[in-house]
């Protein structure tokens, strides 16, 4: 089977975009050419506020994701090893997971103020639930024969979690990781569009209000690159963890 380079779809999109603007099929004020956007992006990164906005956004994203993932991992493991806790909390987790987290941002602002805490909490809240669900679901896929064998050899519960249940849950946890990172980026942008002057979301909102479409699309392009980099890092992590798991079982 012929395999195409992963960059090919992006190149085709940019080519069609460039041709549409070159032949005046789209007005430049509505959609500037890729060349114009790239020039604006480079200028903003070197002399504009965009680099500072990216740094601020990455800090918020990192803190929010790390907080939500850590808490979700702990609760997911607890629910994975305790049927009683799982049966008690599963309806609550499922109900809260369905709530659009950005709808809770005004409430977090009332509770926590308009500063960084409300934004980070919104991101953490959004990351928390898919992490919990992916971890407990993955741990439930552990073959019972392995657990019975571990108990027969008097393997401690902690070692069963670390060496049997969590490795078995890896594919599901990685899938949940992809979802949580995507949600974190969406919530980051939404949170930065409410009550803040800095961050990529605020940069995009300001550009849109001033009809500066080249800056607006440059900001969107930054988010696309951020998502692409996050996906690439998750792919590397997946390969590393699964390879180590296979080596430990061989």
C-alpha positions, 0 to 999 in steps of 0.5 A: 500500500502506498503511504503518503507523507503526513505533511501532504494534507497540510501542503495541499490545504496551503496550496489551495488556500494560496491559489484561492487568494491569488485568483481573488476567489476570496477577499484578502480582508476575509482570508489573507493569503498563507504568505501574508499570515506567515509574515505577520506571524513572524513579525508578531513573534519577533516584535509583537506581544504574541510570544509573551501571550504564548508563554502565558498560555503554555503556563496556564495550559501546563498547570491546568492539565497537570492538576486535572490529570494528576487528580483524575489519575488518582481517582481513576486508579481508586475506582479501578481497584474498588468496585464499591467506589466505582459503583458509587461515583460512576453516575456522578462522574458520568453526569458531570462529564457531560456538562460543558466545562466552559459553562462553569467558568463564570461560576469559577470566576465568582468563586475564585476571582478573575485571576489565574486560578479560575482559568487553571481550574476550568482547564483542570476540571475539563481534563479531570473527567476524561482522565478518570473515565479512561483510567478506570475503564482501562484498568477494568480490561485487565485479564482476571487470570493475571490478577488471580495468578498475582494473588496466588503468588501473594503479590502486593496490591500496590505491585498489582496496580503498578505492574499489571493493571496500569500497563494493561490500561495503557492504550485506554489511558493514552486515548484519554490523554489525547482527549484531555489535551484537546479539551485543555486547549479548547478550554484555555482559549475560551477562558482567555477570551473572558476577562483577560488581556493576555494569552493566545485566546485574548490575542485572537479575540482582540484581532477579531474585534479589530478585523485584523484577520492576518493576526487572527489566523496567525493566532489560530495557526499557533493553536494548530501547531500547539495541538500538533506538537502535543499529539506528536509528544503523546505518540512518542510517549505511547511508543516508549511506554508500550515498548517498555511494557513489551520488553518487561513481558518478554 
